[in-house]
Each structure stands twice: as structure tokens, then as C-alpha cells.
Amino acid sequence: MLVKIFILFLGGMALIGLIGKWLFPGAIGRAVSKRIAVAKPSRCRACGRYLIGTGGCDCGKKG
């Protein structure tokens, strides 16, 4: 009984995925291109740590 419920659940999820892909064919490509277009976070030039805020890096060097 549990296996039957599991198979029905997976079949339903696959059906929802197929319907979504049919209704919105380019949605995944647009989402991926938006992530690529986002700028990379700034890093300290001296030590390479990520900079959080505008205070600068804790390493003490100008970066």
C-alpha cells in the first residue's frame, strides 16, 4: 500500500512538472540567466575575504 502511494505521488509530481514545462517553456532558462547576471560579491584585494557592508576588511590592509 505504501509503495502504491509513493508511486502515485511521484507520478503526480511528474505530471505537474510536465504541465508546468508545457505552460511556461522558457521559465527555467530565464531564472538561470538572472542568476548569472547578478554581480559577484566584493572581496578584499589583500586577503580575499568577502566584504560585508562598507567598513572594509578586518585584515587591516587597504583592500
N, CA and C atoms as a LAMMPS dump frame, in Angstrom:
ITEM: TIMESTEP
0
ITEM: NUMBER OF ATOMS
189
ITEM: BOX BOUNDS ff ff ff
-5.0000000000000000e+02 5.0000000000000000e+02
-5.0000000000000000e+02 5.0000000000000000e+02
-5.0000000000000000e+02 5.0000000000000000e+02
ITEM: ATOMS id mol type element x y z
1 1 1 N 0.826 -1.193 0
2 1 2 C 0 0 0
3 1 3 C 0.87 1.256 0
4 2 1 N 1.921 1.239 0.802
5 2 2 C 2.794 2.397 0.889
6 2 3 C 3.543 2.622 -0.427
7 3 1 N 3.926 1.54 -1.077
8 3 2 C 4.627 1.642 -2.363
9 3 3 C 3.699 2.237 -3.417
10 4 1 N 2.435 1.846 -3.369
11 4 2 C 1.445 2.365 -4.321
12 4 3 C 1.269 3.883 -4.128
13 5 1 N 1.196 4.327 -2.895
14 5 2 C 1.058 5.761 -2.603
15 5 3 C 2.299 6.513 -3.079
16 6 1 N 3.457 5.925 -2.851
17 6 2 C 4.712 6.55 -3.269
18 6 3 C 4.772 6.688 -4.79
19 7 1 N 4.382 5.655 -5.509
20 7 2 C 4.396 5.699 -6.975
21 7 3 C 3.386 6.709 -7.494
22 8 1 N 2.209 6.774 -6.894
23 8 2 C 1.206 7.761 -7.298
24 8 3 C 1.692 9.188 -7.041
25 9 1 N 2.364 9.386 -5.913
26 9 2 C 2.904 10.709 -5.592
27 9 3 C 3.945 11.131 -6.628
28 10 1 N 4.879 10.23 -6.949
29 10 2 C 5.903 10.559 -7.941
30 10 3 C 5.296 10.788 -9.317
31 11 1 N 4.296 10.002 -9.676
32 11 2 C 3.608 10.203 -10.949
33 11 3 C 2.9 11.553 -11.001
34 12 1 N 2.264 11.927 -9.899
35 12 2 C 1.599 13.234 -9.834
36 12 3 C 2.588 14.379 -9.945
37 13 1 N 3.733 14.247 -9.275
38 13 2 C 4.749 15.298 -9.362
39 13 3 C 5.308 15.406 -10.775
40 14 1 N 5.5 14.267 -11.443
41 14 2 C 5.975 14.292 -12.828
42 14 3 C 4.942 14.946 -13.733
43 15 1 N 3.661 14.656 -13.505
44 15 2 C 2.596 15.264 -14.302
45 15 3 C 2.554 16.779 -14.095
46 16 1 N 2.702 17.23 -12.866
47 16 2 C 2.734 18.671 -12.583
48 16 3 C 3.931 19.32 -13.273
49 17 1 N 5.081 18.631 -13.251
50 17 2 C 6.27 19.154 -13.925
51 17 3 C 6.079 19.262 -15.425
52 18 1 N 5.462 18.25 -16.021
53 18 2 C 5.22 18.293 -17.468
54 18 3 C 4.252 19.411 -17.84
55 19 1 N 3.197 19.59 -17.046
56 19 2 C 2.234 20.663 -17.316
57 19 3 C 2.92 22.022 -17.158
58 20 1 N 3.729 22.173 -16.137
59 20 2 C 4.441 23.437 -15.944
60 20 3 C 5.413 23.728 -17.071
61 21 1 N 6.084 22.707 -17.549
62 21 2 C 7.014 22.895 -18.661
63 21 3 C 6.271 23.233 -19.945
64 22 1 N 5.071 22.692 -20.1
65 22 2 C 4.266 22.977 -21.281
66 22 3 C 3.705 24.4 -21.232
67 23 1 N 3.291 24.863 -20.045
68 23 2 C 2.716 26.203 -19.917
69 23 3 C 3.775 27.306 -19.919
70 24 1 N 4.913 27.045 -19.32
71 24 2 C 5.98 28.037 -19.188
72 24 3 C 7.288 27.458 -19.731
73 25 1 N 7.445 27.343 -21.046
74 25 2 C 8.598 26.628 -21.604
75 25 3 C 9.948 27.294 -21.359
76 26 1 N 10.024 28.612 -21.236
77 26 2 C 11.314 29.271 -21.071
78 26 3 C 11.589 29.75 -19.669
79 27 1 N 10.793 29.342 -18.698
80 27 2 C 10.929 29.871 -17.338
81 27 3 C 12.239 29.453 -16.687
82 28 1 N 12.689 28.235 -16.9
83 28 2 C 13.929 27.766 -16.271
84 28 3 C 15.123 28.51 -16.853
85 29 1 N 15.137 28.727 -18.16
86 29 2 C 16.236 29.458 -18.793
87 29 3 C 16.321 30.895 -18.306
88 30 1 N 15.168 31.53 -18.111
89 30 2 C 15.168 32.907 -17.606
90 30 3 C 15.671 32.97 -16.172
91 31 1 N 15.302 32.012 -15.347
92 31 2 C 15.747 32.004 -13.952
93 31 3 C 17.251 31.809 -13.86
94 32 1 N 17.794 30.939 -14.694
95 32 2 C 19.234 30.695 -14.683
96 32 3 C 19.982 31.917 -15.192
97 33 1 N 19.47 32.575 -16.223
98 33 2 C 20.159 33.748 -16.757
99 33 3 C 20.133 34.907 -15.767
100 34 1 N 19.09 35.008 -14.947
101 34 2 C 19.046 36.056 -13.92
102 34 3 C 20.122 35.815 -12.871
103 35 1 N 20.348 34.548 -12.503
104 35 2 C 21.38 34.25 -11.507
105 35 3 C 22.77 34.553 -12.034
106 36 1 N 22.998 34.292 -13.291
107 36 2 C 24.303 34.546 -13.883
108 36 3 C 24.551 36.048 -13.984
109 37 1 N 23.495 36.821 -14.242
110 37 2 C 23.633 38.26 -14.434
111 37 3 C 23.911 39.007 -13.127
112 38 1 N 23.612 38.415 -11.996
113 38 2 C 23.821 39.069 -10.705
114 38 3 C 25.322 39.226 -10.476
115 39 1 N 25.719 40.409 -10
116 39 2 C 27.14 40.689 -9.786
117 39 3 C 27.712 39.808 -8.674
118 40 1 N 28.968 39.473 -8.793
119 40 2 C 29.632 38.681 -7.77
120 40 3 C 29.898 39.555 -6.554
121 41 1 N 29.894 38.978 -5.356
122 41 2 C 30.133 39.778 -4.154
123 41 3 C 31.559 40.306 -4.122
124 42 1 N 31.715 41.487 -3.508
125 42 2 C 33.04 42.106 -3.45
126 42 3 C 33.919 41.379 -2.44
127 43 1 N 35.221 41.359 -2.751
128 43 2 C 36.209 40.686 -1.895
129 43 3 C 37.357 41.642 -1.618
130 44 1 N 38.039 41.391 -0.506
131 44 2 C 39.215 42.174 -0.154
132 44 3 C 40.334 41.829 -1.13
133 45 1 N 41.026 42.838 -1.619
134 45 2 C 42.108 42.6 -2.573
135 45 3 C 43.348 42.032 -1.902
136 46 1 N 43.501 42.292 -0.614
137 46 2 C 44.704 41.834 0.087
138 46 3 C 44.586 40.381 0.546
139 47 1 N 43.471 40.033 1.222
140 47 2 C 43.376 38.69 1.804
141 47 3 C 42.347 37.798 1.121
142 48 1 N 41.437 38.363 0.368
143 48 2 C 40.467 37.565 -0.366
144 48 3 C 39.168 37.283 0.36
145 49 1 N 38.991 37.811 1.561
146 49 2 C 37.738 37.6 2.291
147 49 3 C 36.614 38.397 1.641
148 50 1 N 35.389 37.924 1.839
149 50 2 C 34.234 38.665 1.348
150 50 3 C 34.026 39.904 2.208
151 51 1 N 33.695 41.03 1.563
152 51 2 C 33.448 42.273 2.28
153 51 3 C 31.964 42.394 2.564
154 52 1 N 31.645 42.627 3.839
155 52 2 C 30.249 42.799 4.25
156 52 3 C 30.1 44.237 4.706
157 53 1 N 29.179 44.962 4.091
158 53 2 C 28.954 46.347 4.444
159 53 3 C 29.979 47.263 3.784
160 54 1 N 30.162 48.447 4.385
161 54 2 C 31.055 49.439 3.797
162 54 3 C 32.277 49.71 4.665
163 55 1 N 32.442 48.985 5.753
164 55 2 C 33.522 49.247 6.71
165 55 3 C 34.885 48.788 6.263
166 56 1 N 34.972 47.963 5.26
167 56 2 C 36.257 47.469 4.841
168 56 3 C 36.561 46.116 5.463
169 57 1 N 37.782 45.668 5.307
170 57 2 C 38.179 44.338 5.759
171 57 3 C 38.85 44.407 7.123
172 58 1 N 38.79 43.314 7.864
173 58 2 C 39.395 43.235 9.189
174 58 3 C 40.892 42.955 9.142
175 59 1 N 41.42 42.659 7.967
176 59 2 C 42.83 42.285 7.883
177 59 3 C 43.745 43.502 8.108
178 60 1 N 43.191 44.702 8.043
179 60 2 C 43.973 45.9 8.322
180 60 3 C 44.653 46.481 7.114
181 61 1 N 44.761 45.765 6.052
182 61 2 C 45.381 46.268 4.835
183 61 3 C 44.313 46.966 4.016
184 62 1 N 44.713 47.886 3.208
185 62 2 C 43.75 48.564 2.341
186 62 3 C 43.391 47.625 1.205
187 63 1 N 42.101 47.386 1.047
188 63 2 C 41.678 46.468 0.008
189 63 3 C 40.361 46.754 -0.434
